[in-house]
Amino acid sequence: AAWRPRAFDAATMIIADGTLERGGLTLGLVGDSGWAAKVDVDQPGEFRAVVRAPHPGIYQLVLANHLRAGSLRNRLSLMRVLTVSNGS
């Protein structure tokens, strides 16, 4: 899944909560040169993934598969994705 590109500043965090049953996912921000910031979730269970832009700019929020070699199966429940600014 990919959201429309938008401006991010260094005070803004993206937080995703969910449960991974199998496989894995990557949550991150993609800029002109590729992944600018990302976090991989590959351990089964509940998770909270948090990413922050490394510097102010235009980024696309992306949720991608992160599968281990030899596996094509992925199963997860994404409960919410939030954009939070800490006000700094």
Beta strands, then each sheet from edge to edge (+ up, - down):
strand 1: 6-8
strand 2: 12-22
strand 3: 25-31
strand 4: 34-41
strand 5: 45-52
strand 6: 57-65
strand 7: 75-85
sheet 1: 1+ 6- 3+ 4-
sheet 2: 5+ 2- 7+
end
